[in-house]
Amino acid sequence: MVVDLSKVVGFTLPDRPVSWNKRDLLTYAVGVGAKSDDLSLVYELDKSFAALPTYPVVLPLKGDDQDVNVFSERVKGRPIPGMPPVDPNRIVPDPGGNGQPATLVFPRTVRVAREKYVIQTNLGDIESGIVVTAENMLVDPNGVVYAKLYSSAFNVGAKANGDKYTKVIAGPPQAKPIPKDRKPNWVVKDETTPNQAIVFRLSGDYNPLHIDPKIGASAGFGGVILHGLATFGFAARGIIKAVANGDPTALRFFGVRFTSPVKPGDALETSVWEVGPGPNGTVEVTFVTKNLTSGKIALGGGIAYIRKAPSSKL
């Protein structure tokens, strides 16, 4: 294969089906820390039962499978012209923040969708690997887009021609700066469990990095780390609970930058500032999630559009 990063930007992979059921939604909720006081997320007969709107982020890897998948095959199974070979055991969320995983959530709920995967932004050949930011569009059988997912991955050790290459053709909204003159409007504390990654992987991301200590060590993390999208989900669930009194339908957009890894069992604290009006009756918030165990910021550049409850929890 000829390596040419200019061919990667804008390339669209063929559509493929994705699907889910209520059990998948329950499993995901527990994987991002939902507990007995989140009954509307973990009890399918609760009168207010609803899916967490960030659930679609797991669908690109889950696909329409109802069994486990082999991560290396899932990653390698859809070649991209111009992209050099990558090691599936060394693919991690971009630690430099060169891309913002995000979800635009629309009010449609369907059981089967088709996925479009567009390699499109911030594709950079840097000294230690290649960063690829991609857009996934989940569409209903009529072709109507109901969710857009942006994600940025760092392919550790992947090499092209050694030249720096960056091209941006699209991307999600970016977070406003954290206000320096006031305290956050909401602070949400939570704690992962030592088995958090074991649960979250059941939603479809079976990357061995998150369960095999030897692979985590070889990637330079000193052992197993939690899925970045699990931390992503922890923050989203906490913000929904604090700002919207637990109404999942209130969240319309959510994005972060992964800035440092979280290990299973680490404690988290998300600080949230309201920074202005958002679209369609929402407010815009800026947030960061700190890993209280390591003392480092785990999620930076956080942005969300969410409908604020009249008496949201401070």
C-alpha positions in Angstrom: 0.0 0.0 0.0 1.3 3.5 -0.9 1.3 5.8 2.1 -0.3 9.1 1.2 -2.0 11.0 4.0 -3.6 13.4 1.5 -5.8 10.5 0.3 -7.0 9.8 3.8 -8.6 13.2 4.4 -12.2 13.1 3.1 -12.3 9.4 2.5 -15.7 7.8 3.2 -15.9 4.2 4.1 -18.9 2.1 3.0 -22.0 2.2 5.1 -22.5 -0.7 7.6 -25.4 -1.6 9.9 -25.5 -0.9 13.6 -28.1 -2.0 16.1 -28.8 -2.1 19.8 -31.5 -3.2 22.4 -32.5 -2.2 25.9 -30.0 -4.6 27.4 -27.2 -2.7 25.6 -28.5 0.6 26.9 -28.5 -0.8 30.5 -25.0 -2.3 30.1 -23.7 1.0 28.8 -25.3 3.0 31.7 -23.6 0.7 34.3 -20.4 1.0 32.4 -20.3 4.7 32.8 -21.1 4.5 36.5 -24.9 4.6 36.8 -26.0 3.4 40.2 -29.2 2.5 42.1 -30.1 6.2 42.4 -30.1 6.4 38.6 -33.1 4.2 38.3 -34.3 5.7 35.0 -31.1 4.6 33.4 -30.7 1.1 34.9 -34.3 -0.1 35.2 -36.1 -0.7 32.0 -39.6 -0.7 33.6 -39.1 2.7 35.3 -41.7 5.1 33.9 -38.9 7.6 33.0 -36.5 5.0 31.5 -34.4 6.5 28.8 -31.0 5.9 27.1 -28.0 8.0 27.9 -27.6 10.2 24.8 -23.9 9.4 24.6 -24.6 5.8 23.9 -24.0 6.1 20.1 -20.3 6.6 20.7 -19.9 2.8 21.2 -21.7 1.8 18.0 -18.7 2.3 15.5 -17.0 -0.6 17.3 -20.0 -2.6 18.3 -21.7 -2.5 14.9 -24.7 -4.8 14.8 -23.0 -7.6 16.8 -24.7 -9.2 19.9 -21.6 -11.1 20.8 -18.0 -10.1 21.5 -15.8 -8.9 18.6 -12.0 -9.1 18.0 -10.8 -5.5 18.3 -7.8 -6.0 16.0 -10.1 -7.4 13.3 -12.6 -4.6 13.8 -9.9 -2.0 13.4 -8.1 -3.6 10.5 -11.1 -4.9 8.7 -11.8 -1.6 6.9 -8.7 -0.4 5.2 -8.3 3.3 4.3 -6.4 4.1 1.2 -3.2 6.1 1.9 -3.0 5.1 5.6 0.0 3.2 6.8 -0.3 0.0 8.9 -1.3 0.6 12.5 -1.0 -1.6 15.6 -4.5 -2.1 17.0 -3.0 -2.6 20.5 -1.5 0.9 20.3 -4.5 2.9 19.3 -5.5 5.3 22.1 -7.5 8.6 22.4 -5.4 11.5 21.2 -3.5 12.5 24.4 -2.5 15.9 22.9 -6.1 17.1 22.5 -5.8 17.4 18.7 -9.4 16.6 18.2 -12.6 16.6 20.1 -14.8 13.5 20.5 -18.4 14.8 20.5 -21.9 13.8 20.0 -24.7 15.7 18.4 -27.9 14.1 19.7 -31.2 14.5 17.8 -34.6 13.5 19.1 -35.1 10.6 16.8 -34.8 7.1 18.3 -34.5 4.2 16.0 -33.4 0.6 16.5 -31.3 0.1 13.4 -29.1 2.6 11.6 -26.4 2.8 9.0 -23.0 4.2 9.8 -20.9 6.5 7.6 -17.3 7.0 8.6 -15.5 10.0 7.2 -11.8 10.4 7.8 -11.7 14.2 7.8 -9.9 16.4 10.2 -6.5 17.1 11.9 -4.7 14.1 10.3 -1.2 14.8 11.4 2.1 12.8 10.9 4.0 13.5 14.0 7.3 12.1 15.4 5.7 9.4 17.6 2.7 8.4 15.6 -0.3 9.6 13.5 -3.4 11.4 14.8 -6.6 10.9 12.9 -9.9 12.7 13.7 -13.0 11.1 12.1 -16.7 11.9 11.8 -19.3 9.1 12.0 -22.8 9.8 11.0 -25.6 7.5 12.2 -28.5 7.6 9.9 -32.0 6.0 9.9 -33.1 3.7 7.0 -34.3 6.7 5.1 -30.9 8.3 5.2 -31.8 11.0 7.7 -28.9 11.8 10.0 -29.8 11.7 13.7 -26.4 11.7 15.4 -22.9 12.8 14.4 -19.9 11.5 16.3 -16.4 13.0 16.2 -13.5 11.1 17.6 -9.7 11.6 17.6 -7.3 8.6 17.9 -3.6 8.6 18.3 -2.0 5.7 16.4 1.2 5.2 18.4 4.2 4.3 16.3 2.5 4.6 12.9 4.6 6.3 10.3 4.0 7.9 6.9 6.8 9.8 5.2 8.1 11.8 8.1 6.7 15.1 7.0 4.2 17.0 9.1 0.8 16.9 7.5 -2.4 18.6 8.8 -5.6 19.3 7.0 -8.9 20.3 8.6 -12.1 20.1 6.6 -14.8 20.0 9.3 -15.2 19.6 13.1 -17.5 20.1 16.1 -17.9 23.4 18.1 -15.1 24.2 20.4 -15.3 25.0 24.1 -15.2 28.5 25.4 -12.5 29.3 28.0 -13.1 28.6 31.6 -14.2 31.8 33.4 -11.3 32.9 35.7 -13.4 35.3 37.7 -15.9 32.9 39.3 -16.3 29.4 40.7 -18.1 26.7 38.7 -21.9 26.6 38.7 -21.9 22.9 39.4 -19.3 20.4 40.7 -19.9 16.7 40.3 -17.8 14.1 42.1 -17.8 10.4 41.2 -15.6 7.4 41.5 -14.8 4.6 39.1 -14.5 1.0 40.4 -11.5 -1.4 40.0 -13.7 -3.4 37.6 -15.0 -0.4 35.6 -13.2 -1.3 32.4 -14.3 -4.9 32.6 -18.0 -3.6 32.5 -17.5 -0.9 30.0 -15.9 -3.2 27.4 -19.2 -5.2 27.2 -20.6 -2.3 25.2 -18.4 -3.2 22.3 -14.9 -1.8 22.8 -12.9 -4.9 23.3 -9.5 -3.2 23.0 -7.1 -5.4 25.0 -5.4 -2.3 26.3 -8.3 -2.0 28.8 -8.1 -5.4 30.3 -4.7 -7.0 29.7 -2.0 -5.5 32.0 0.8 -6.6 29.7 -0.6 -4.7 26.7 -1.2 -1.6 28.9 2.4 -1.8 30.1 3.8 -2.2 26.6 1.9 0.9 25.5 3.6 2.9 28.2 0.6 3.2 30.6 2.0 0.9 33.4 -1.0 -1.4 33.1 -4.7 -1.3 32.3 -6.3 2.1 31.8 -10.0 2.9 31.6 -11.6 3.5 28.2 -11.5 7.2 27.4 -15.2 6.9 26.3 -16.0 5.5 29.8 -14.6 8.7 31.4 -16.5 10.6 28.7 -19.7 8.9 29.7 -19.1 9.5 33.5 -18.8 13.2 32.8 -21.9 13.3 30.6 -24.0 11.4 33.1 -22.8 13.7 35.9 -23.6 16.8 34.0 -27.1 15.6 33.0 -27.8 14.8 36.7 -26.5 18.2 38.0 -27.8 20.6 35.3 -30.9 18.8 34.0 -32.0 16.9 37.1 -31.2 13.6 35.5 -33.2 14.1 32.2 -31.2 12.4 29.5 -33.2 14.0 26.7 -31.9 17.4 27.8 -28.4 16.9 26.5 -28.0 17.8 22.8 -24.3 18.2 22.3 -21.3 16.9 24.3 -17.6 17.1 23.6 -14.3 16.8 25.3 -10.5 16.5 24.8 -8.8 13.5 26.4 -5.8 14.9 28.2 -4.6 12.2 30.5 -5.6 8.5 31.2 -7.8 7.3 34.0 -7.2 4.0 35.7 -10.0 1.8 37.0 -10.7 2.8 40.6 -9.7 6.5 40.2 -11.9 9.2 41.6 -13.2 12.0 39.3 -14.5 15.5 39.8 -16.2 17.5 37.0 -16.4 21.3 37.3 -19.0 23.0 35.1 -19.5 26.7 34.2 -22.6 28.1 32.4 -21.1 30.4 29.7 -24.1 31.5 27.7 -27.2 30.4 25.7 -27.0 27.4 23.4 -29.2 26.5 20.4 -32.8 25.5 20.6 -33.5 26.4 24.2 -30.3 25.0 25.7 -27.5 26.6 27.7 -23.9 26.2 26.8 -21.5 25.0 29.5 -17.8 24.6 29.7 -16.3 21.9 31.9 -13.2 20.0 32.9 -12.9 16.6 34.6 -10.1 16.2 37.1 -8.7 12.8 38.1 -8.6 13.2 41.9 -6.4 10.1 42.3 -3.6 11.3 39.9 -4.2 15.0 40.3 -4.3 15.5 36.6 -7.0 16.8 34.3 -8.5 13.8 32.5 -11.0 15.7 30.2 -10.3 19.2 29.1 -12.0 21.5 26.7 -15.4 20.3 27.7 -18.4 21.7 26.0 -22.1 20.8 26.2 -25.5 22.2 25.0 -28.1 21.1 27.6 -31.5 22.2 28.7 -31.2 23.4 32.2 -33.8 22.3 34.7 -35.6 25.1 36.7 -34.1 23.9 39.9 -30.9 22.1 38.8 -28.6 20.8 41.5 -25.6 22.9 42.5 
